[in-house]
Amino acid sequence: MQYAKLPKTLCDEMEKIQRGFLWGDTDQVRKPHLVSWNVCCLPKKDGGLGIKSPHQMNEAFLMKMLWNLINRPDDLWCKVLYSKYGRNNDLRT
């Protein structure tokens, strides 16, 4: 499970690698992009390829962790966080 917010530069680099792989780019050759990257990121039902953005995936993982922290306080990892930082502290910041 992901537990840290990734830097924007890292997410941008990951997205660049995804785009390069999809378009078939190499260090020597850059092929033409026939479809917009935004179209590729659309859900399949809307005509896209369903590729997930690293920015959105990172946010989704962090929100899932926060949801579990709030709704399952008896889990061991939640108890550790609560004992270290206290229940009254805002763990979401």
C-alpha positions as CSV (number, residue, x, y, z in Angstrom):
1,M,0.0,0.0,0.0
2,Q,1.3,3.4,-0.8
3,Y,1.6,5.7,2.2
4,A,3.4,8.8,1.0
5,K,2.5,11.6,-1.4
6,L,4.7,11.4,-4.4
7,P,6.4,14.6,-5.7
8,K,4.8,16.2,-8.7
9,T,8.1,15.9,-10.6
10,L,8.1,12.1,-10.1
11,C,4.5,11.7,-11.2
12,D,5.3,13.8,-14.3
13,E,8.3,11.6,-15.1
14,M,6.2,8.5,-14.7
15,E,3.6,9.9,-17.0
16,K,6.3,10.8,-19.6
17,I,7.5,7.1,-19.5
18,Q,3.9,5.9,-20.0
19,R,3.4,8.2,-23.0
20,G,6.8,7.2,-24.5
21,F,5.9,3.5,-24.2
22,L,2.5,4.0,-25.7
23,W,3.8,6.0,-28.7
24,G,6.8,3.7,-29.2
25,D,9.3,6.5,-28.6
26,T,13.0,5.7,-28.2
27,D,16.1,7.8,-27.5
28,Q,16.8,8.2,-31.2
29,V,13.3,8.2,-32.7
30,R,10.2,10.1,-31.7
31,K,7.1,8.9,-33.5
32,P,4.1,11.1,-34.2
33,H,1.3,11.1,-31.7
34,L,-1.9,10.3,-33.5
35,V,-4.2,10.7,-30.5
36,S,-4.2,13.2,-27.6
37,W,-2.9,11.9,-24.3
38,N,-6.1,13.1,-22.7
39,V,-8.1,10.9,-25.0
40,C,-5.9,7.9,-24.0
41,C,-6.7,8.6,-20.3
42,L,-10.4,8.5,-20.9
43,P,-12.3,5.5,-19.6
44,K,-12.7,2.6,-22.1
45,K,-16.5,3.1,-22.2
46,D,-15.9,6.7,-23.4
47,G,-13.6,5.7,-26.2
48,G,-10.2,6.0,-24.3
49,L,-7.7,3.4,-23.3
50,G,-8.4,3.7,-19.6
51,I,-4.8,4.7,-18.7
52,K,-4.6,6.0,-15.2
53,S,-2.7,9.2,-14.4
54,P,0.0,8.8,-11.7
55,H,-1.2,12.0,-10.0
56,Q,-4.8,10.6,-9.7
57,M,-3.6,7.2,-8.6
58,N,-1.4,8.6,-5.9
59,E,-4.3,10.7,-4.6
60,A,-6.6,7.7,-4.7
61,F,-4.2,5.5,-2.7
62,L,-3.8,8.2,-0.1
63,M,-7.5,8.7,0.3
64,K,-8.1,5.0,0.6
65,M,-5.5,4.9,3.4
66,L,-7.2,7.8,5.1
67,W,-10.6,6.2,4.7
68,N,-9.3,3.0,6.4
69,L,-7.7,5.0,9.1
70,I,-11.0,6.7,10.0
71,N,-13.3,3.6,9.6
72,R,-11.0,0.9,10.9
73,P,-9.3,2.3,14.0
74,D,-8.8,-1.1,15.5
75,D,-6.3,-2.2,12.8
76,L,-2.7,-2.5,14.1
77,W,-1.3,0.2,11.8
78,C,-4.0,2.6,12.9
79,K,-3.3,2.0,16.6
80,V,0.4,2.7,15.9
81,L,-0.4,6.0,14.2
82,Y,-2.8,7.0,16.9
83,S,-0.4,6.1,19.7
84,K,2.5,8.0,18.0
85,Y,0.5,11.1,16.9
86,G,-2.5,11.0,19.2
87,R,-6.2,10.8,18.3
88,N,-6.7,14.5,18.6
89,N,-4.1,15.5,16.1
90,D,-5.2,15.9,12.5
91,L,-3.5,13.0,10.7
92,R,-4.7,14.2,7.3
93,T,-2.2,17.0,7.1
